[in-house]
Amino acid sequence: MHNRTSNRNLTIGVTLTVITALYLIIHSCIVGRNEFFLLLNTDLGNTGDIFFRLWTNIGDGVVWVIMAILFYIYRRNQFPLLIAAVLISTLIAQGIKNIAPEPRPSVAITDSSLIHTVSGVELHSSYSFPSGHTTTVFTIFLIACLLLRNKWVVPVGFICALLAAYSRVYLAQHFPLDLGGGMITAVITIIASIGIQKRWERRKS
């Protein structure tokens, strides 16, 4: 399943993801969850509103359907990896959300005038930690690092995933802390999914 380039891509991808997650989590603890959110939840004007309202959609669950189609066409022998990634990421993220439901920024921050919101975006009130969109986009980013040999997949994929994660703060749906939780969930997901794929390959052989 691996070659030297994809192994290196995955190592760099995981490292970038963990470092970013730790920064978001530690900075949230030092500065304060609400304060860090307000610092990043800035108004970038109409262009920013349109861009992030659209870009956030790459973290929707429907993206897994697109991934399934691509795997069926190009990576059918690695379907267990994809199925494991979907199940594990969903179980961890939704499990934590439901076991310890945390309020979203629109509820946790009582002075709504401090929050930048985007017209037409419905604000959720609960199940904040971790960010499901962030979990999804970073899991897909790490899958791409694992399977694609091209070196550009790391910088391009990381920027795309990071922008999708940030969109959750920009749209006032999540705290930066939630993004960090989603990134850690993605790392756990890819490690566990690789293990499942390897067991599947051993059983087949």
GROMACS elastic network, one bead per residue, 0.5 to 0.9 nm:
[ bonds ]
;  ai    aj funct       b0    kb
    1    78     6  0.81923   500
    1   146     6  0.86135   500
    1   147     6  0.76954   500
    1   197     6  0.88012   500
    1   198     6  0.83009   500
    2     5     6  0.81961   500
    2     6     6  0.61274   500
    2     7     6  0.62101   500
    2   146     6  0.73086   500
    2   147     6  0.73470   500
    3     6     6  0.54637   500
    3     7     6  0.60438   500
    3     8     6  0.86113   500
    3   147     6  0.88851   500
    3   149     6  0.79183   500
    4     7     6  0.51595   500
    4     8     6  0.62206   500
    4     9     6  0.86341   500
    4   149     6  0.85729   500
    5     8     6  0.51087   500
    5     9     6  0.60946   500
    5    10     6  0.86084   500
    5   146     6  0.89442   500
    5   148     6  0.83381   500
    5   149     6  0.55170   500
    5   150     6  0.76419   500
    5   151     6  0.74958   500
    6    10     6  0.60302   500
    6    11     6  0.84851   500
    6   144     6  0.88169   500
    6   145     6  0.61499   500
    6   146     6  0.51591   500
    6   147     6  0.60929   500
    6   148     6  0.60557   500
    6   149     6  0.50933   500
    6   150     6  0.79148   500
    6   151     6  0.83516   500
    7    10     6  0.51781   500
    7    11     6  0.61814   500
    7    12     6  0.86755   500
    7   145     6  0.79649   500
    7   146     6  0.64434   500
    7   147     6  0.87598   500
    7   149     6  0.88382   500
    8    11     6  0.50778   500
    8    12     6  0.61776   500
    8    13     6  0.84286   500
    8   145     6  0.83885   500
    8   146     6  0.85682   500
    8   151     6  0.89180   500
    9    12     6  0.52606   500
    9    13     6  0.59638   500
    9    14     6  0.85388   500
    9   142     6  0.86481   500
    9   144     6  0.87657   500
    9   145     6  0.50373   500
    9   146     6  0.65891   500
    9   147     6  0.89175   500
    9   148     6  0.82030   500
    9   149     6  0.76688   500
    9   150     6  0.83834   500
    9   151     6  0.67836   500
    9   153     6  0.77705   500
    9   154     6  0.62774   500
   10    14     6  0.59572   500
   10    15     6  0.83613   500
   10   142     6  0.63647   500
   10   143     6  0.80695   500
   10   144     6  0.82846   500
   10   146     6  0.50676   500
   10   147     6  0.85776   500
   10   154     6  0.82065   500
   11    14     6  0.52906   500
   11    15     6  0.60909   500
   11    16     6  0.86265   500
   11   145     6  0.83726   500
   11   146     6  0.87167   500
   12    15     6  0.50451   500
   12    16     6  0.60902   500
   12    17     6  0.85000   500
   12   145     6  0.84378   500
   12   154     6  0.73792   500
   13    16     6  0.52500   500
   13    17     6  0.61284   500
   13    18     6  0.86306   500
   13   141     6  0.77750   500
   13   142     6  0.61859   500
   13   145     6  0.64419   500
   13   146     6  0.88055   500
   13   154     6  0.61136   500
   13   155     6  0.86309   500
   13   157     6  0.88463   500
   13   158     6  0.73971   500
   14    17     6  0.50622   500
   14    18     6  0.60686   500
   14    19     6  0.85235   500
   14   142     6  0.69356   500
   14   145     6  0.88322   500
   14   187     6  0.64689   500
   15    18     6  0.52439   500
   15    19     6  0.60785   500
   15    20     6  0.85017   500
   16    19     6  0.52691   500
   16    20     6  0.60949   500
   16    21     6  0.84974   500
   16   158     6  0.80242   500
   17    20     6  0.52499   500
   17    21     6  0.60489   500
   17    22     6  0.85927   500
   17   138     6  0.77493   500
   17   142     6  0.88387   500
   17   158     6  0.81357   500
   17   180     6  0.87527   500
   17   183     6  0.61833   500
   17   184     6  0.75715   500
   17   186     6  0.86211   500
   17   187     6  0.75441   500
   18    21     6  0.50155   500
   18    22     6  0.60378   500
   18    23     6  0.85005   500
   18   180     6  0.83918   500
   18   183     6  0.70455   500
   18   184     6  0.65321   500
   18   187     6  0.75648   500
   19    22     6  0.52161   500
   19    23     6  0.61769   500
   19    24     6  0.87174   500
   20    23     6  0.51208   500
   20    24     6  0.62729   500
   20    25     6  0.86542   500
   20   180     6  0.71900   500
   20   183     6  0.81065   500
   21    24     6  0.51825   500
   21    25     6  0.61184   500
   21    26     6  0.84880   500
   21   177     6  0.82560   500
   21   179     6  0.72043   500
   21   181     6  0.69506   500
   21   182     6  0.81757   500
   21   183     6  0.58322   500
   21   184     6  0.64981   500
   22    25     6  0.50840   500
   22    26     6  0.58123   500
   22    27     6  0.81231   500
   22   180     6  0.66766   500
   22   184     6  0.85966   500
   23    26     6  0.53235   500
   23    27     6  0.57428   500
   23    28     6  0.82142   500
   23   180     6  0.78880   500
   24    27     6  0.53159   500
   24    28     6  0.59590   500
   24    29     6  0.86683   500
   24    36     6  0.88869   500
   24   176     6  0.58883   500
   24   177     6  0.57607   500
   24   178     6  0.86086   500
   24   179     6  0.74026   500
   24   180     6  0.54648   500
   24   181     6  0.88361   500
   25    28     6  0.51617   500
   25    29     6  0.64035   500
   25    30     6  0.88356   500
   25    33     6  0.88939   500
   25   176     6  0.74520   500
   25   177     6  0.51240   500
   25   178     6  0.82430   500
   25   179     6  0.84527   500
   25   180     6  0.56819   500
   25   181     6  0.76457   500
   26    29     6  0.51178   500
   26    30     6  0.62380   500
   26    31     6  0.85853   500
   26   177     6  0.84786   500
   27    30     6  0.50247   500
   27    31     6  0.57867   500
   27    32     6  0.75198   500
   27    33     6  0.83803   500
   27    36     6  0.75113   500
   27   176     6  0.89587   500
   27   177     6  0.84834   500
   28    31     6  0.54491   500
   28    34     6  0.80690   500
   28    35     6  0.79967   500
   28    36     6  0.59223   500
   28    37     6  0.82980   500
   28   175     6  0.87077   500
   28   176     6  0.70457   500
   28   177     6  0.59579   500
   29    32     6  0.52916   500
   29    33     6  0.65119   500
   29   177     6  0.84826   500
   30    33     6  0.84615   500
   31    34     6  0.84753   500
   31    35     6  0.63641   500
   31    36     6  0.61560   500
   32    35     6  0.52031   500
   32    36     6  0.59612   500
   32    37     6  0.84558   500
   33    36     6  0.54484   500
   33    37     6  0.62954   500
   33    38     6  0.88428   500
   33   175     6  0.67908   500
   33   176     6  0.74528   500
   33   177     6  0.67413   500
   34    37     6  0.51074   500
   34    38     6  0.62730   500
   34    39     6  0.86842   500
   34   105     6  0.74062   500
   34   108     6  0.76974   500
   34   109     6  0.68967   500
   34   175     6  0.73338   500
   35    38     6  0.51620   500
   35    39     6  0.62198   500
   35    40     6  0.88441   500
   36    39     6  0.50553   500
   36    40     6  0.64497   500
   36    41     6  0.85311   500
   36   175     6  0.78126   500
   36   176     6  0.69826   500
   36   177     6  0.86867   500
   37    40     6  0.53375   500
   37    41     6  0.58198   500
   37   105     6  0.79359   500
   37   115     6  0.89866   500
   37   169     6  0.68558   500
   37   170     6  0.89626   500
   37   172     6  0.84738   500
   37   174     6  0.80981   500
   37   175     6  0.53900   500
   37   176     6  0.59864   500
   37   177     6  0.84773   500
   38    42     6  0.71801   500
   38   114     6  0.72743   500
   38   115     6  0.67806   500
   38   116     6  0.84703   500
   38   169     6  0.88527   500
   38   175     6  0.88835   500
   39    42     6  0.67505   500
   40   166     6  0.84746   500
   40   169     6  0.69708   500
   40   170     6  0.71871   500
   40   176     6  0.81147   500
   41   115     6  0.69202   500
   41   116     6  0.61621   500
   41   117     6  0.85965   500
   41   166     6  0.89749   500
   41   169     6  0.57554   500
   41   171     6  0.76887   500
   41   172     6  0.68682   500
   42   115     6  0.82034   500
   42   116     6  0.63332   500
   42   169     6  0.89829   500
   42   170     6  0.67607   500
   43    46     6  0.86113   500
   43    48     6  0.75446   500
   43    49     6  0.79733   500
   43   116     6  0.60776   500
   43   117     6  0.83356   500
   43   170     6  0.78770   500
   44    47     6  0.69533   500
   44    49     6  0.69203   500
   44   170     6  0.89485   500
   45    48     6  0.54055   500
   45    49     6  0.62605   500
   45    50     6  0.88056   500
   46    49     6  0.50057   500
   46    50     6  0.61769   500
   46    51     6  0.85267   500
   47    50     6  0.53152   500
   47    51     6  0.60708   500
   47    52     6  0.85909   500
   48    51     6  0.51371   500
   48    52     6  0.60086   500
   48    53     6  0.82119   500
   48   170     6  0.87352   500
   49    52     6  0.56094   500
   49    53     6  0.59435   500
   49    54     6  0.85939   500
   49   117     6  0.86392   500
   49   118     6  0.60253   500
   49   119     6  0.82653   500
   49   170     6  0.81879   500
   49   171     6  0.79939   500
   50    53     6  0.52252   500
   50    54     6  0.62657   500
   50    55     6  0.85260   500
   50   118     6  0.85225   500
   51    54     6  0.53495   500
   51    55     6  0.58925   500
   51    56     6  0.84627   500
   51   167     6  0.88121   500
   52    56     6  0.57414   500
   52    57     6  0.87001   500
   52   163     6  0.79487   500
   52   164     6  0.74696   500
   52   166     6  0.83607   500
   52   167     6  0.51741   500
   52   168     6  0.83328   500
   52   170     6  0.72563   500
   52   171     6  0.73866   500
   53    56     6  0.57541   500
   53    57     6  0.74874   500
   53   118     6  0.77488   500
   53   121     6  0.76834   500
   53   167     6  0.72899   500
   53   170     6  0.88511   500
   53   171     6  0.71816   500
   54    57     6  0.58121   500
   54    58     6  0.82119   500
   55    58     6  0.60350   500
   55    59     6  0.82647   500
   55   160     6  0.88138   500
   55   163     6  0.76448   500
   55   164     6  0.59543   500
   55   167     6  0.72276   500
   56    59     6  0.58982   500
   56    60     6  0.75687   500
   56   133     6  0.76650   500
   56   163     6  0.80845   500
   56   164     6  0.50199   500
   56   165     6  0.74861   500
   56   166     6  0.85249   500
   56   167     6  0.56102   500
   56   168     6  0.69589   500
   56   171     6  0.87845   500
   57    60     6  0.52163   500
   57    61     6  0.88357   500
   57    62     6  0.88689   500
   57    63     6  0.84374   500
   57   133     6  0.83450   500
   57   164     6  0.78984   500
   58    61     6  0.84010   500
   58    62     6  0.84041   500
   58    63     6  0.63711   500
   58   133     6  0.79618   500
   58   136     6  0.85863   500
   58   137     6  0.70016   500
   58   161     6  0.86587   500
   58   164     6  0.69536   500
   59    62     6  0.82320   500
   59    63     6  0.68601   500
   59   132     6  0.76787   500
   59   134     6  0.66136   500
   59   135     6  0.80392   500
   59   136     6  0.55986   500
   59   137     6  0.52628   500
   59   138     6  0.88892   500
   59   161     6  0.85047   500
   59   164     6  0.67469   500
   59   165     6  0.80979   500
   60    63     6  0.59234   500
   60    64     6  0.82464   500
   60   132     6  0.83164   500
   60   133     6  0.61054   500
   60   136     6  0.75525   500
   60   137     6  0.85840   500
   61    64     6  0.58448   500
   61    65     6  0.78441   500
   61   132     6  0.87516   500
   61   133     6  0.79313   500
   61   136     6  0.74828   500
   62    65     6  0.53819   500
   62    66     6  0.70774   500
   63    66     6  0.51335   500
   63    67     6  0.63174   500
   63    68     6  0.86739   500
   63   136     6  0.85005   500
   63   137     6  0.89429   500
   64    68     6  0.60386   500
   64    69     6  0.86332   500
   64    82     6  0.86407   500
   64    86     6  0.73851   500
   64   136     6  0.84964   500
   64   140     6  0.87564   500
   65    68     6  0.50043   500
   65    69     6  0.63720   500
   65    70     6  0.87551   500
   66    69     6  0.51994   500
   66    70     6  0.63489   500
   66    71     6  0.86782   500
   67    70     6  0.50933   500
   67    71     6  0.60810   500
   67    72     6  0.84906   500
   67    82     6  0.79841   500
   67   140     6  0.84868   500
   68    71     6  0.50916   500
   68    72     6  0.60355   500
   68    73     6  0.86489   500
   68    79     6  0.78969   500
   68    82     6  0.73947   500
   68    83     6  0.85324   500
   69    72     6  0.50647   500
   69    73     6  0.63129   500
   69    74     6  0.86318   500
   70    73     6  0.51986   500
   70    74     6  0.59204   500
   70    75     6  0.72451   500
   70    76     6  0.86557   500
   71    74     6  0.52130   500
   71    76     6  0.53715   500
   71    77     6  0.83637   500
   71    78     6  0.73296   500
   71    79     6  0.64138   500
   71    82     6  0.78745   500
   72    75     6  0.59734   500
   72    77     6  0.84693   500
   72    78     6  0.89340   500
   72    79     6  0.73802   500
   73    76     6  0.65154   500
   74    77     6  0.87568   500
   75    78     6  0.54492   500
   75    79     6  0.68205   500
   76    79     6  0.53735   500
   76    80     6  0.88504   500
   77    80     6  0.77795   500
   77   201     6  0.87579   500
   78    81     6  0.55107   500
   78    82     6  0.70559   500
   78   197     6  0.69023   500
   78   201     6  0.88471   500
   79    82     6  0.51936   500
   79    83     6  0.62411   500
   79    84     6  0.85312   500
   79   197     6  0.82743   500
   80    83     6  0.50974   500
   80    84     6  0.59207   500
   80    85     6  0.84064   500
   80   193     6  0.79136   500
   80   196     6  0.71351   500
   80   197     6  0.56431   500
   80   200     6  0.73026   500
   81    84     6  0.52352   500
   81    85     6  0.61299   500
   81    86     6  0.87675   500
   81   143     6  0.86727   500
   81   190     6  0.84300   500
   81   193     6  0.52985   500
   81   194     6  0.63062   500
   81   195     6  0.86015   500
   81   196     6  0.67635   500
   81   197     6  0.51065   500
   81   198     6  0.87768   500
   82    85     6  0.50164   500
   82    86     6  0.62528   500
   82    87     6  0.86584   500
   82   143     6  0.82932   500
   82   193     6  0.76110   500
   82   197     6  0.88590   500
   83    86     6  0.52435   500
   83    87     6  0.62211   500
   83    88     6  0.84985   500
   83   193     6  0.83472   500
   84    87     6  0.52046   500
   84    88     6  0.58111   500
   84    89     6  0.82208   500
   84   189     6  0.80046   500
   84   190     6  0.86814   500
   84   192     6  0.78815   500
   84   193     6  0.52338   500
   84   194     6  0.85956   500
   84   196     6  0.70917   500
   84   197     6  0.81575   500
   85    88     6  0.53465   500
   85    89     6  0.58405   500
   85    90     6  0.82175   500
   85   139     6  0.72981   500
   85   140     6  0.86694   500
   85   143     6  0.86877   500
   85   186     6  0.85663   500
   85   189     6  0.58142   500
   85   190     6  0.64892   500
   85   192     6  0.80281   500
   85   193     6  0.55822   500
   85   194     6  0.88540   500
   86    89     6  0.55650   500
   86    90     6  0.60468   500
   86    91     6  0.85190   500
   86   136     6  0.83287   500
   86   139     6  0.87689   500
   86   189     6  0.85558   500
   87    90     6  0.52530   500
   87    91     6  0.59780   500
   87    92     6  0.85591   500
   87   189     6  0.88959   500
   88    91     6  0.51553   500
   88    92     6  0.60970   500
   88    93     6  0.84643   500
   88   185     6  0.88905   500
   88   188     6  0.86124   500
   88   189     6  0.58027   500
   88   190     6  0.88604   500
   88   192     6  0.79260   500
   88   193     6  0.77704   500
   89    92     6  0.53836   500
   89    93     6  0.60181   500
   89    94     6  0.82889   500
   89   132     6  0.85120   500
   89   135     6  0.67911   500
   89   136     6  0.73271   500
   89   139     6  0.77336   500
   89   182     6  0.89742   500
   89   185     6  0.65430   500
   89   186     6  0.65670   500
   89   188     6  0.82542   500
   89   189     6  0.56065   500
   89   190     6  0.87351   500
   90    93     6  0.53235   500
   90    94     6  0.57092   500
   90    95     6  0.77873   500
   90   132     6  0.79017   500
   90   135     6  0.84991   500
   90   136     6  0.85443   500
   91    94     6  0.54667   500
   91    95     6  0.54462   500
   91    96     6  0.83094   500
   92    95     6  0.50914   500
   92    96     6  0.61489   500
   92    97     6  0.85331   500
   92   185     6  0.69515   500
   92   189     6  0.85237   500
   93    96     6  0.54714   500
   93    97     6  0.62147   500
   93    98     6  0.87661   500
   93   129     6  0.78573   500
   93   130     6  0.60105   500
   93   131     6  0.74787   500
   93   132     6  0.62334   500
   93   135     6  0.74386   500
   93   181     6  0.86664   500
   93   182     6  0.73533   500
   93   185     6  0.70475   500
   94    98     6  0.61032   500
   94    99     6  0.84509   500
   94   127     6  0.85100   500
   94   130     6  0.82824   500
   94   132     6  0.77585   500
   95    98     6  0.53587   500
   95    99     6  0.60162   500
   95   100     6  0.84877   500
   96    99     6  0.51350   500
   96   100     6  0.59089   500
   96   101     6  0.74632   500
   96   127     6  0.86457   500
   96   129     6  0.72016   500
   96   130     6  0.72783   500
   97   100     6  0.56266   500
   97   102     6  0.72391   500
   97   126     6  0.86282   500
   97   128     6  0.68240   500
   97   129     6  0.58191   500
   97   130     6  0.67130   500
   97   131     6  0.89451   500
   98   101     6  0.53768   500
   98   102     6  0.89358   500
   98   127     6  0.68798   500
  100   127     6  0.79213   500
  100   129     6  0.82526   500
  101   126     6  0.63098   500
  101   128     6  0.67895   500
  101   129     6  0.72046   500
  102   108     6  0.88737   500
  102   125     6  0.87512   500
  102   126     6  0.56998   500
  102   127     6  0.51751   500
  102   128     6  0.51244   500
  102   129     6  0.61059   500
  103   106     6  0.79745   500
  103   107     6  0.59223   500
  103   108     6  0.57733   500
  103   124     6  0.87864   500
  103   125     6  0.58434   500
  103   127     6  0.62868   500
  103   128     6  0.57929   500
  103   129     6  0.84347   500
  104   107     6  0.55636   500
  104   108     6  0.60528   500
  104   109     6  0.84677   500
  104   123     6  0.83819   500
  104   124     6  0.65551   500
  104   126     6  0.51551   500
  104   127     6  0.69668   500
  104   128     6  0.51110   500
  104   129     6  0.84768   500
  104   172     6  0.81176   500
  104   173     6  0.63397   500
  104   174     6  0.60304   500
  104   175     6  0.74208   500
  105   109     6  0.56365   500
  105   110     6  0.87372   500
  105   115     6  0.82781   500
  105   123     6  0.89105   500
  105   124     6  0.86876   500
  105   125     6  0.75937   500
  105   126     6  0.88539   500
  105   128     6  0.82353   500
  105   169     6  0.88695   500
  105   172     6  0.63377   500
  105   173     6  0.65596   500
  105   174     6  0.62667   500
  105   175     6  0.65662   500
  106   109     6  0.58010   500
  106   110     6  0.73181   500
  106   111     6  0.86841   500
  106   112     6  0.67576   500
  106   115     6  0.76416   500
  106   123     6  0.69799   500
  106   124     6  0.75740   500
  106   125     6  0.64636   500
  106   172     6  0.69994   500
  106   173     6  0.76542   500
  107   110     6  0.63439   500
  107   112     6  0.86266   500
  107   124     6  0.86995   500
  107   125     6  0.58821   500
  107   126     6  0.79447   500
  108   125     6  0.86691   500
  109   112     6  0.66495   500
  109   114     6  0.82607   500
  109   115     6  0.81718   500
  110   113     6  0.88300   500
  110   114     6  0.89405   500
  111   114     6  0.59638   500
  111   115     6  0.77642   500
  112   115     6  0.54163   500
  112   116     6  0.84198   500
  113   116     6  0.77021   500
  115   172     6  0.70933   500
  116   170     6  0.73719   500
  116   171     6  0.74632   500
  116   172     6  0.68652   500
  117   121     6  0.76831   500
  117   123     6  0.84671   500
  117   170     6  0.75800   500
  117   171     6  0.57881   500
  117   172     6  0.60527   500
  118   121     6  0.57833   500
  118   122     6  0.87397   500
  118   170     6  0.83420   500
  118   171     6  0.60656   500
  118   172     6  0.82232   500
  119   122     6  0.83710   500
  121   171     6  0.73225   500
  122   173     6  0.88570   500
  123   171     6  0.81734   500
  123   172     6  0.71058   500
  123   173     6  0.61781   500
  124   127     6  0.82812   500
  124   128     6  0.84810   500
  124   172     6  0.88446   500
  124   173     6  0.64077   500
  125   128     6  0.78846   500
  125   173     6  0.83244   500
  126   129     6  0.88045   500
  127   130     6  0.78860   500
  127   131     6  0.86409   500
  128   131     6  0.63893   500
  128   132     6  0.87480   500
  128   173     6  0.77035   500
  128   174     6  0.60060   500
  128   175     6  0.75960   500
  128   178     6  0.65706   500
  129   132     6  0.82360   500
  129   174     6  0.78316   500
  129   175     6  0.82017   500
  129   177     6  0.76382   500
  129   179     6  0.80824   500
  129   181     6  0.68453   500
  129   182     6  0.79231   500
  130   133     6  0.89577   500
  130   134     6  0.81110   500
  130   135     6  0.77326   500
  130   174     6  0.84963   500
  130   177     6  0.78014   500
  130   179     6  0.65042   500
  130   180     6  0.76347   500
  130   182     6  0.50737   500
  130   183     6  0.86933   500
  130   185     6  0.81551   500
  131   134     6  0.52680   500
  131   135     6  0.62340   500
  131   136     6  0.87523   500
  131   165     6  0.81243   500
  131   168     6  0.79703   500
  131   173     6  0.88142   500
  131   174     6  0.67223   500
  131   175     6  0.84806   500
  131   177     6  0.87601   500
  131   178     6  0.50245   500
  131   179     6  0.54502   500
  131   180     6  0.82070   500
  131   181     6  0.68810   500
  131   182     6  0.51183   500
  131   183     6  0.85619   500
  132   136     6  0.61995   500
  132   137     6  0.87431   500
  132   178     6  0.87386   500
  132   179     6  0.85727   500
  132   182     6  0.64211   500
  133   136     6  0.51595   500
  133   137     6  0.62465   500
  133   138     6  0.85644   500
  133   164     6  0.76142   500
  133   165     6  0.67864   500
  133   168     6  0.77662   500
  133   179     6  0.85875   500
  133   182     6  0.77345   500
  134   137     6  0.53238   500
  134   138     6  0.60117   500
  134   139     6  0.82747   500
  134   161     6  0.74844   500
  134   162     6  0.81356   500
  134   164     6  0.70145   500
  134   166     6  0.85032   500
  134   168     6  0.81147   500
  134   178     6  0.83166   500
  134   179     6  0.58239   500
  134   180     6  0.83311   500
  134   181     6  0.84581   500
  134   182     6  0.51000   500
  134   183     6  0.63858   500
  134   186     6  0.82135   500
  135   138     6  0.55149   500
  135   139     6  0.59811   500
  135   140     6  0.86216   500
  135   165     6  0.85791   500
  135   179     6  0.78661   500
  135   181     6  0.79436   500
  135   183     6  0.56776   500
  135   184     6  0.79671   500
  135   185     6  0.60977   500
  135   186     6  0.52213   500
  135   187     6  0.88912   500
  135   189     6  0.89958   500
  136   139     6  0.51809   500
  136   140     6  0.62287   500
  136   141     6  0.85740   500
  136   161     6  0.89986   500
  136   182     6  0.79503   500
  136   183     6  0.88498   500
  136   186     6  0.71992   500
  137   140     6  0.51595   500
  137   141     6  0.60764   500
  137   142     6  0.86983   500
  137   160     6  0.83611   500
  137   161     6  0.53412   500
  137   162     6  0.83391   500
  137   164     6  0.71570   500
  137   165     6  0.75814   500
  137   183     6  0.88250   500
  137   186     6  0.83751   500
  138   142     6  0.61118   500
  138   143     6  0.84723   500
  138   157     6  0.87391   500
  138   158     6  0.78963   500
  138   161     6  0.58157   500
  138   162     6  0.80446   500
  138   165     6  0.84712   500
  138   182     6  0.78211   500
  138   183     6  0.61218   500
  138   185     6  0.88326   500
  138   186     6  0.57150   500
  138   187     6  0.79940   500
  139   142     6  0.52086   500
  139   143     6  0.61907   500
  139   144     6  0.86581   500
  139   183     6  0.79127   500
  139   185     6  0.81933   500
  139   187     6  0.70533   500
  139   189     6  0.69749   500
  139   190     6  0.65696   500
  140   144     6  0.61621   500
  140   145     6  0.86051   500
  140   157     6  0.88468   500
  140   161     6  0.85061   500
  140   186     6  0.83990   500
  141   144     6  0.51427   500
  141   145     6  0.62947   500
  141   146     6  0.87262   500
  141   153     6  0.83273   500
  141   154     6  0.79965   500
  141   157     6  0.56420   500
  141   158     6  0.66818   500
  141   160     6  0.85112   500
  141   161     6  0.66763   500
  142   146     6  0.61539   500
  142   147     6  0.86945   500
  142   154     6  0.86872   500
  142   157     6  0.85335   500
  142   158     6  0.88605   500
  142   186     6  0.77666   500
  142   187     6  0.76822   500
  142   190     6  0.67950   500
  143   146     6  0.50185   500
  143   147     6  0.62080   500
  143   148     6  0.83548   500
  143   190     6  0.69946   500
  144   147     6  0.52570   500
  144   148     6  0.55467   500
  144   149     6  0.88932   500
  144   153     6  0.70011   500
  144   154     6  0.83251   500
  144   157     6  0.77983   500
  145   148     6  0.57580   500
  145   149     6  0.77074   500
  145   150     6  0.85986   500
  145   151     6  0.86344   500
  145   153     6  0.63612   500
  145   154     6  0.63017   500
  145   157     6  0.81563   500
  146   149     6  0.80611   500
  146   190     6  0.89748   500
  148   151     6  0.82050   500
  148   153     6  0.71635   500
  149   152     6  0.88295   500
  149   153     6  0.80134   500
  150   153     6  0.58326   500
  150   154     6  0.83489   500
  151   154     6  0.62231   500
  151   155     6  0.80605   500
  152   155     6  0.57860   500
  152   156     6  0.59990   500
  152   157     6  0.79129   500
  153   156     6  0.53717   500
  153   157     6  0.52621   500
  153   158     6  0.78752   500
  154   157     6  0.52504   500
  154   158     6  0.57818   500
  154   159     6  0.84572   500
  155   158     6  0.51911   500
  155   159     6  0.61403   500
  155   160     6  0.85794   500
  156   159     6  0.53411   500
  156   160     6  0.62039   500
  156   161     6  0.86367   500
  157   160     6  0.51428   500
  157   161     6  0.60820   500
  157   162     6  0.84574   500
  158   161     6  0.51368   500
  158   162     6  0.59175   500
  158   163     6  0.84858   500
  159   162     6  0.50488   500
  159   163     6  0.60502   500
  159   164     6  0.85516   500
  160   163     6  0.53034   500
  160   164     6  0.63214   500
  160   165     6  0.87166   500
  161   164     6  0.51137   500
  161   165     6  0.61613   500
  161   166     6  0.85977   500
  162   166     6  0.60377   500
  162   167     6  0.84859   500
  163   166     6  0.50127   500
  163   167     6  0.60736   500
  163   168     6  0.89926   500
  164   167     6  0.50772   500
  164   168     6  0.70871   500
  165   168     6  0.56402   500
  165   169     6  0.75101   500
  165   176     6  0.88055   500
  165   179     6  0.62768   500
  165   182     6  0.87749   500
  166   169     6  0.53101   500
  166   170     6  0.62214   500
  166   171     6  0.85992   500
  166   174     6  0.89676   500
  166   176     6  0.79126   500
  166   179     6  0.77993   500
  167   171     6  0.58657   500
  167   172     6  0.83410   500
  167   173     6  0.85310   500
  167   174     6  0.89722   500
  168   171     6  0.52699   500
  168   172     6  0.62203   500
  168   173     6  0.51758   500
  168   174     6  0.53786   500
  168   175     6  0.78520   500
  168   176     6  0.85727   500
  168   179     6  0.81147   500
  169   173     6  0.58687   500
  169   174     6  0.51134   500
  169   175     6  0.59302   500
  169   176     6  0.66068   500
  169   179     6  0.84867   500
  170   173     6  0.76818   500
  170   174     6  0.84544   500
  171   174     6  0.79864   500
  172   175     6  0.77814   500
  174   177     6  0.79873   500
  174   178     6  0.60742   500
  174   179     6  0.73742   500
  175   178     6  0.52355   500
  175   179     6  0.68637   500
  176   179     6  0.50830   500
  176   180     6  0.65195   500
  176   181     6  0.88181   500
  177   180     6  0.51689   500
  177   181     6  0.63856   500
  177   182     6  0.87698   500
  178   181     6  0.50253   500
  178   182     6  0.62338   500
  178   183     6  0.87291   500
  179   182     6  0.50226   500
  179   183     6  0.62793   500
  179   184     6  0.87623   500
  180   183     6  0.51372   500
  180   184     6  0.63365   500
  180   185     6  0.86083   500
  181   184     6  0.52443   500
  181   185     6  0.61736   500
  181   186     6  0.86841   500
  182   185     6  0.50007   500
  182   186     6  0.62309   500
  182   187     6  0.88253   500
  183   186     6  0.50209   500
  183   187     6  0.64219   500
  183   188     6  0.87987   500
  184   187     6  0.51311   500
  184   188     6  0.63176   500
  184   189     6  0.85148   500
  185   188     6  0.51763   500
  185   189     6  0.60272   500
  185   190     6  0.87529   500
  186   190     6  0.62327   500
  186   191     6  0.86862   500
  187   190     6  0.53451   500
  187   191     6  0.63280   500
  187   192     6  0.86682   500
  188   191     6  0.53379   500
  188   192     6  0.61924   500
  188   193     6  0.85032   500
  189   192     6  0.52821   500
  189   193     6  0.59435   500
  189   194     6  0.85737   500
  190   194     6  0.60545   500
  190   195     6  0.85971   500
  191   194     6  0.53504   500
  191   195     6  0.65137   500
  191   196     6  0.89552   500
  192   195     6  0.51473   500
  192   196     6  0.64188   500
  192   197     6  0.87960   500
  193   196     6  0.50400   500
  193   197     6  0.61600   500
  193   198     6  0.86094   500
  194   197     6  0.50433   500
  194   198     6  0.61555   500
  194   199     6  0.86504   500
  195   198     6  0.51884   500
  195   199     6  0.62986   500
  195   200     6  0.86964   500
  196   199     6  0.51345   500
  196   200     6  0.62218   500
  196   201     6  0.87105   500
  197   200     6  0.50656   500
  197   201     6  0.62544   500
  197   202     6  0.87213   500
  198   201     6  0.50675   500
  198   202     6  0.62072   500
  198   203     6  0.86585   500
  199   202     6  0.51200   500
  199   203     6  0.62238   500
  199   204     6  0.86697   500
  200   203     6  0.52014   500
  200   204     6  0.62653   500
  200   205     6  0.87288   500
  201   204     6  0.51267   500
  201   205     6  0.62098   500
  202   205     6  0.51783   500
